[in-house]
Amino acid sequence: MKLEQEELDSIIRGCKNRDRQSQQKVYEMFYGKMLPLCNRYAKNADEAKDILQNGFIKVFEKIDKYDFTGSFGGWVRRLIVNTAIDHYRKHKKEFLIEDQARIEDEDKWYEDEPASKYEGIGYEDIQEAIRQLSPAYRMVFNLYILEGHSHQEIADILGVSVGTSKSNLAKAKANVKKILTKKLKK
């Protein structure tokens, strides 16, 4: 649904006035775009929907801070990503326990393979492989590969060292390869 800028601005002003119909329009406009984003950060569809729901709550709570400069879609996206990061931080201790259980098995595998070996792998396969990563690996992978953050920025965002960010990214890449290789063998 392509909107003219004037119509979008009117909807945003409605949201600033807490108009439910305007909020519903924003929700409908961005739900389909933001759910795949949340899926990249979540371990399953239910967690992705929870992150998205919390993200929309933040959008409507912080809508007064949007000043009509820059892309509204980009502003919404940033809030949703930050919600996913906050979700990770909130559950970090639980995730660390889960990560420890996986580390031994994950550290045993890594090999370079030609990219052509992965022909026939689709977007859904890659998304599912990312979802299977441990929460710490998935978070670093998304922030570095998909969001374009540096390791220093990731370290600051997640409260880890730059070395941990680099290590987690290398292990995440190796594990994605491992998952995709297993998929190809089926």
Backbone bond lengths (Angstrom), bond angles and torsions (degrees), N, CA, C in turn:
res aa  C-N    CA-C-N  psi(-1)  N-CA   C-N-CA  omega(-1)  CA-C   N-CA-C  phi
1 M - - - 1.435 - - 1.530 108.60 -
2 K 1.315 117.08 104.69 1.460 124.08 -179.39 1.524 109.17 -86.48
3 L 1.306 116.06 122.53 1.465 120.75 -179.51 1.521 110.23 -109.42
4 E 1.301 115.80 147.26 1.463 120.99 170.61 1.533 107.49 -70.87
5 Q 1.327 115.91 150.80 1.457 120.50 -178.00 1.527 111.86 -57.97
6 E 1.318 117.59 -39.02 1.476 120.53 179.65 1.520 111.49 -61.99
7 E 1.339 115.79 -40.82 1.466 119.94 -179.85 1.530 110.24 -68.04
8 L 1.329 116.51 -41.88 1.461 120.46 177.80 1.527 109.98 -62.37
9 D 1.324 117.14 -45.42 1.473 120.08 178.39 1.522 111.38 -59.10
10 S 1.327 116.03 -37.70 1.465 120.43 178.60 1.531 110.72 -65.22
11 I 1.310 116.18 -40.98 1.479 120.84 178.14 1.525 109.98 -64.72
12 I 1.332 116.46 -42.54 1.471 120.54 179.31 1.530 110.14 -63.16
13 R 1.331 116.86 -43.02 1.477 119.56 176.75 1.534 110.37 -61.09
14 G 1.319 116.68 -38.47 1.462 120.03 176.06 1.521 111.27 -60.76
15 C 1.324 116.31 -41.61 1.469 120.13 177.80 1.526 110.81 -63.74
16 K 1.315 116.10 -39.18 1.468 120.04 178.50 1.527 110.81 -63.18
17 N 1.336 116.02 -28.10 1.472 121.36 176.93 1.529 112.40 -90.90
18 R 1.329 116.44 9.52 1.470 124.17 177.87 1.530 112.87 64.50
19 D 1.324 116.42 29.73 1.458 121.60 177.78 1.532 109.12 -75.21
20 R 1.326 117.20 120.04 1.462 122.93 -175.81 1.526 112.73 -62.52
21 Q 1.331 117.48 -37.19 1.469 119.88 -179.74 1.527 110.62 -66.39
22 S 1.313 116.77 -38.74 1.464 120.51 177.10 1.529 110.33 -65.94
23 Q 1.330 116.43 -42.08 1.457 120.02 177.58 1.528 110.69 -61.74
24 Q 1.316 116.25 -41.11 1.461 120.50 178.15 1.525 110.76 -61.59
25 K 1.333 117.06 -40.49 1.467 120.83 179.20 1.526 110.91 -63.95
26 V 1.317 117.23 -42.89 1.468 120.65 178.15 1.529 109.41 -63.07
27 Y 1.303 116.18 -45.06 1.467 121.14 178.69 1.532 110.04 -57.23
28 E 1.318 116.96 -48.02 1.465 120.90 -179.11 1.526 111.92 -66.31
29 M 1.329 117.28 -35.61 1.459 121.21 179.80 1.521 112.09 -66.39
30 F 1.318 117.41 -36.67 1.462 120.60 -170.32 1.527 114.96 -109.74
31 Y 1.308 118.53 -11.83 1.469 120.43 -178.37 1.533 110.95 -55.54
32 G 1.314 116.60 -51.72 1.463 120.84 -176.98 1.503 114.00 -65.20
33 K 1.322 117.14 -27.17 1.463 121.28 178.95 1.521 111.74 -83.25
34 M 1.323 117.07 -33.41 1.461 121.24 -173.82 1.527 113.94 -89.95
35 L 1.322 117.52 -24.44 1.465 118.72 179.82 1.533 111.63 -62.13
36 P 1.332 119.78 -45.30 1.473 118.24 176.66 1.534 112.58 -60.44
37 L 1.321 116.76 -34.44 1.460 120.81 176.14 1.527 110.07 -61.82
38 C 1.315 116.83 -46.38 1.469 121.11 179.03 1.524 110.94 -65.37
39 N 1.322 116.83 -36.11 1.465 120.12 177.91 1.524 112.05 -59.24
40 R 1.319 116.77 -32.80 1.467 119.97 179.50 1.525 111.33 -66.67
41 Y 1.317 117.58 -29.28 1.458 121.58 -177.35 1.530 112.84 -94.42
42 A 1.305 117.35 -18.68 1.465 121.14 -172.73 1.521 112.07 -95.80
43 K 1.328 115.20 158.89 1.467 119.39 177.83 1.521 111.86 -85.08
44 N 1.327 117.29 -17.71 1.468 120.55 177.94 1.524 109.64 -158.32
45 A 1.316 115.69 173.11 1.466 121.25 -175.63 1.530 112.21 -63.22
46 D 1.318 117.71 -37.51 1.467 120.12 -179.98 1.526 111.26 -65.16
47 E 1.330 116.47 -43.00 1.461 119.62 178.27 1.538 110.10 -64.78
48 A 1.324 117.40 -38.84 1.468 121.44 177.98 1.524 110.31 -60.46
49 K 1.325 117.03 -43.89 1.464 120.61 179.69 1.529 111.36 -65.79
50 D 1.339 116.94 -36.60 1.461 120.42 176.44 1.529 110.71 -63.80
51 I 1.334 116.15 -45.09 1.460 120.32 178.75 1.528 110.00 -60.97
52 L 1.328 115.76 -44.62 1.462 120.24 -179.37 1.529 111.20 -62.72
53 Q 1.320 116.49 -44.18 1.468 120.46 178.90 1.525 110.36 -59.68
54 N 1.322 116.35 -46.46 1.463 120.13 178.44 1.525 111.11 -63.98
55 G 1.330 115.44 -35.41 1.461 120.11 177.47 1.520 112.11 -63.16
56 F 1.332 116.58 -43.60 1.467 119.23 178.33 1.521 111.32 -66.43
57 I 1.313 117.12 -34.41 1.474 119.50 175.34 1.525 109.12 -59.76
58 K 1.341 116.72 -44.12 1.466 120.37 178.49 1.526 111.50 -64.72
59 V 1.331 116.50 -39.75 1.465 120.04 178.49 1.527 109.30 -56.28
60 F 1.319 116.51 -48.26 1.464 119.38 -176.40 1.528 112.46 -74.76
61 E 1.331 117.27 -27.93 1.464 120.12 175.68 1.527 111.73 -71.71
62 K 1.334 115.74 -33.50 1.472 120.68 -174.46 1.522 113.62 -104.60
63 I 1.310 117.75 6.82 1.469 121.73 -176.01 1.531 112.01 -56.65
64 D 1.329 117.19 -29.56 1.466 119.73 179.17 1.531 111.67 -64.46
65 K 1.318 117.88 -21.65 1.469 121.51 179.85 1.524 112.33 -81.55
66 Y 1.320 117.54 -15.21 1.466 119.49 177.25 1.525 107.73 -73.60
67 D 1.348 116.82 124.86 1.465 121.18 -172.80 1.534 113.98 -108.99
68 F 1.326 116.27 18.05 1.464 122.45 176.58 1.530 112.94 68.25
69 T 1.325 117.87 12.64 1.464 119.97 172.40 1.521 106.89 -105.90
70 G 1.302 115.85 139.71 1.451 119.62 -177.04 1.515 110.84 80.01
71 S 1.299 114.28 175.50 1.458 121.71 -177.03 1.524 111.23 -74.62
72 F 1.317 116.26 127.64 1.465 120.00 175.59 1.529 109.59 -64.91
73 G 1.340 116.41 -39.70 1.461 120.27 177.94 1.522 111.67 -60.29
74 G 1.318 116.74 -40.39 1.468 120.68 176.95 1.516 111.69 -65.66
75 W 1.317 116.58 -37.25 1.460 121.27 178.01 1.532 110.11 -64.99
76 V 1.339 116.12 -44.95 1.472 120.67 178.03 1.527 109.40 -61.66
77 R 1.331 116.78 -45.56 1.473 121.60 -178.49 1.525 110.58 -58.58
78 R 1.326 117.00 -43.76 1.465 121.11 -179.52 1.524 110.05 -61.32
79 L 1.330 118.09 -42.86 1.463 120.72 178.59 1.531 111.37 -64.05
80 I 1.323 117.07 -39.42 1.465 120.49 179.84 1.526 110.13 -66.58
81 V 1.328 117.95 -44.08 1.478 120.88 177.45 1.520 109.72 -61.48
82 N 1.325 116.97 -43.98 1.462 119.58 178.83 1.527 111.66 -62.64
83 T 1.315 116.78 -33.30 1.464 120.41 176.08 1.524 110.20 -65.24
84 A 1.324 117.43 -41.03 1.466 120.96 177.32 1.529 110.63 -63.56
85 I 1.317 116.71 -40.55 1.478 120.72 177.58 1.517 109.83 -64.93
86 D 1.324 117.25 -43.86 1.466 120.57 177.59 1.532 111.30 -60.48
87 H 1.326 116.19 -39.40 1.468 120.88 177.71 1.528 109.68 -60.52
88 Y 1.324 116.16 -44.06 1.467 120.51 178.10 1.521 110.30 -61.34
89 R 1.321 116.93 -47.78 1.471 120.62 -179.14 1.531 111.21 -59.82
90 K 1.313 115.87 -42.49 1.468 121.12 -177.99 1.530 111.24 -62.48
91 H 1.323 116.65 -35.57 1.457 121.31 -176.69 1.523 112.63 -105.76
92 K 1.319 117.11 15.87 1.466 121.72 -173.58 1.531 112.81 -56.24
93 K 1.315 118.00 -42.26 1.465 119.83 -179.17 1.518 111.22 -63.57
94 E 1.321 117.37 -42.16 1.469 120.83 176.88 1.526 110.20 -62.08
95 F 1.333 116.06 -42.29 1.457 120.75 -178.35 1.526 111.36 -66.54
96 L 1.336 117.38 -36.41 1.457 120.14 -179.79 1.522 110.92 -63.68
97 I 1.316 116.66 -38.53 1.467 120.10 176.95 1.524 109.70 -64.34
98 E 1.323 116.61 -44.25 1.460 121.49 178.29 1.527 110.60 -63.36
99 D 1.333 117.37 -40.73 1.465 121.68 179.65 1.521 111.49 -62.38
100 Q 1.332 117.02 -43.64 1.466 120.32 -178.87 1.525 111.42 -57.55
101 A 1.319 116.50 -38.04 1.462 120.41 -179.47 1.520 111.49 -66.93
102 R 1.317 118.11 -26.77 1.465 121.70 -178.38 1.529 113.78 -90.64
103 I 1.307 117.99 -24.51 1.458 121.98 -168.02 1.519 113.23 -57.65
104 E 1.318 118.50 -44.53 1.460 119.44 -177.55 1.517 111.86 -57.05
105 D 1.315 117.32 -48.77 1.460 121.07 -179.18 1.524 111.23 -66.38
106 E 1.318 117.85 -40.96 1.459 121.21 -176.72 1.515 112.24 -68.34
107 D 1.308 118.36 -35.04 1.457 120.70 -177.34 1.524 113.47 -72.17
108 K 1.316 118.20 -11.00 1.459 121.22 -177.16 1.519 113.18 -85.03
109 W 1.330 118.52 -8.16 1.452 119.53 -171.98 1.510 111.75 -126.85
110 Y 1.303 115.98 128.20 1.454 122.38 167.47 1.511 108.29 -170.01
111 E 1.314 116.34 130.55 1.447 120.64 174.77 1.514 108.44 -154.08
112 D 1.335 115.49 146.25 1.460 119.87 176.65 1.510 108.79 -84.81
113 E 1.314 115.06 135.63 1.456 120.97 179.03 1.518 108.14 -136.34
114 P 1.323 117.28 150.84 1.468 118.79 178.96 1.527 110.78 -67.32
115 A 1.341 114.83 145.57 1.466 120.27 -179.22 1.525 111.69 -60.11
116 S 1.329 116.81 -30.45 1.467 120.12 -178.65 1.523 111.95 -61.71
117 K 1.305 116.59 -21.69 1.460 120.61 178.62 1.533 111.25 -62.68
118 Y 1.321 116.28 -23.37 1.457 121.14 -175.38 1.529 113.22 -98.10
119 E 1.326 117.16 12.45 1.463 119.33 176.17 1.523 108.72 -61.41
120 G 1.296 115.71 139.61 1.457 120.52 -178.85 1.518 113.18 96.27
121 I 1.327 116.48 -6.97 1.459 120.67 176.90 1.524 107.00 -83.60
122 G 1.323 117.41 128.88 1.457 122.13 -178.51 1.513 112.57 -100.53
123 Y 1.318 114.48 174.62 1.457 122.05 179.83 1.528 111.50 -55.72
124 E 1.331 116.05 -44.09 1.471 119.98 -178.16 1.529 110.78 -63.02
125 D 1.339 116.45 -36.72 1.463 120.53 178.66 1.528 110.48 -64.32
126 I 1.318 115.42 -42.89 1.468 119.79 179.90 1.527 110.20 -67.06
127 Q 1.315 116.20 -43.24 1.459 120.03 179.06 1.527 110.38 -60.76
128 E 1.316 116.90 -42.13 1.468 120.33 178.86 1.531 110.60 -65.87
129 A 1.324 117.25 -37.72 1.469 120.38 177.87 1.530 110.08 -63.56
130 I 1.318 117.48 -42.54 1.468 121.24 178.48 1.526 110.07 -63.88
131 R 1.311 116.41 -39.26 1.467 120.87 179.41 1.526 112.16 -62.85
132 Q 1.324 116.66 -29.31 1.464 120.53 -178.61 1.520 112.78 -78.81
133 L 1.321 117.60 -10.95 1.458 120.19 177.85 1.523 109.83 -66.02
134 S 1.316 115.96 154.91 1.464 119.16 173.97 1.529 107.68 -63.56
135 P 1.317 117.91 156.54 1.470 120.01 -176.95 1.530 113.80 -55.25
136 A 1.324 118.20 -42.17 1.471 120.17 -179.11 1.519 110.90 -65.60
137 Y 1.325 117.62 -43.60 1.464 120.94 178.95 1.523 110.47 -65.95
138 R 1.324 116.67 -42.69 1.464 121.46 -178.63 1.533 110.13 -62.24
139 M 1.319 117.28 -42.02 1.459 121.35 -178.77 1.531 110.80 -63.94
140 V 1.322 117.30 -48.45 1.470 120.65 -179.87 1.526 110.16 -64.75
141 F 1.322 117.32 -43.36 1.467 121.62 179.09 1.531 110.31 -56.82
142 N 1.316 117.16 -49.63 1.462 121.25 -179.74 1.525 112.16 -63.33
143 L 1.318 116.85 -46.05 1.461 119.67 -177.37 1.525 111.68 -65.92
144 Y 1.329 117.57 -37.47 1.463 120.66 -177.55 1.529 111.84 -82.45
145 I 1.321 116.86 -55.28 1.466 121.79 -173.79 1.528 111.72 -75.29
146 L 1.304 117.31 -46.82 1.454 120.65 -171.19 1.520 114.16 -94.16
147 E 1.327 117.88 -31.60 1.465 120.51 -179.25 1.527 112.40 -98.98
148 G 1.330 117.61 -16.41 1.463 121.24 175.42 1.518 115.60 80.22
149 H 1.324 117.88 21.82 1.465 120.25 177.76 1.524 110.32 -78.52
150 S 1.325 116.59 152.40 1.461 122.06 174.36 1.532 108.66 -80.38
151 H 1.337 115.52 167.01 1.468 118.23 178.28 1.527 110.59 -65.06
152 Q 1.338 117.48 -34.16 1.462 119.73 177.44 1.528 110.49 -64.12
153 E 1.326 116.92 -43.15 1.466 120.53 178.59 1.524 110.48 -63.66
154 I 1.325 117.17 -41.78 1.468 120.81 178.88 1.525 110.33 -63.13
155 A 1.325 115.91 -42.74 1.460 120.09 178.50 1.525 110.53 -59.05
156 D 1.328 116.05 -43.31 1.470 120.22 179.21 1.528 111.24 -66.65
157 I 1.323 117.34 -42.44 1.464 121.84 -177.64 1.528 111.13 -64.80
158 L 1.345 116.01 -44.93 1.463 120.58 -173.39 1.523 114.01 -94.93
159 G 1.304 117.63 -8.94 1.457 120.02 -179.24 1.514 112.80 71.53
160 V 1.336 116.31 38.74 1.466 122.30 177.43 1.523 108.16 -124.06
161 S 1.323 117.02 174.09 1.461 119.73 177.45 1.525 110.20 -81.76
162 V 1.316 116.56 161.67 1.462 121.73 176.32 1.523 109.35 -60.95
163 G 1.333 116.50 -39.62 1.461 121.14 178.57 1.526 112.25 -61.34
164 T 1.312 116.35 -39.75 1.467 120.34 177.60 1.525 109.95 -65.14
165 S 1.314 116.77 -41.14 1.464 120.29 177.77 1.523 110.30 -60.50
166 K 1.306 117.42 -47.01 1.469 121.48 -179.57 1.521 111.06 -63.73
167 S 1.313 116.32 -43.96 1.459 121.19 179.88 1.526 111.24 -63.23
168 N 1.330 115.99 -45.30 1.459 119.81 -179.73 1.527 111.60 -64.68
169 L 1.333 117.19 -35.18 1.462 119.86 177.52 1.531 110.41 -66.86
170 A 1.318 117.19 -44.78 1.469 120.07 179.41 1.525 110.70 -61.25
171 K 1.307 116.58 -43.02 1.462 120.53 179.50 1.523 111.23 -68.80
172 A 1.340 116.94 -36.55 1.466 120.47 177.74 1.524 110.10 -63.36
173 K 1.323 117.21 -45.40 1.475 121.05 178.92 1.528 110.35 -60.73
174 A 1.321 116.10 -45.08 1.462 120.07 179.86 1.521 111.00 -61.79
175 N 1.313 116.40 -40.61 1.460 119.63 -179.08 1.527 112.35 -70.92
176 V 1.323 117.50 -35.87 1.457 119.64 175.27 1.531 109.08 -61.89
177 K 1.330 116.56 -44.10 1.473 120.40 177.02 1.528 110.83 -59.02
178 K 1.313 115.84 -44.28 1.463 120.95 -178.93 1.525 110.77 -61.50
179 I 1.313 116.58 -45.42 1.463 121.50 -179.16 1.521 110.37 -64.01
180 L 1.325 116.69 -44.51 1.458 120.91 -179.37 1.530 111.50 -67.19
181 T 1.322 116.75 -37.11 1.462 120.71 177.96 1.532 110.29 -63.54
182 K 1.324 116.63 -43.25 1.466 120.04 176.75 1.520 110.90 -61.33
183 K 1.310 116.48 -39.75 1.462 121.05 179.35 1.521 111.24 -62.40
184 L 1.319 116.44 -40.29 1.459 121.37 -179.50 1.522 111.97 -67.60
185 K 1.329 116.76 -29.81 1.463 120.81 -178.64 1.512 112.91 -77.26
186 K 1.330 117.01 -14.49 1.475 120.47 -178.76 1.495 111.31 -75.10
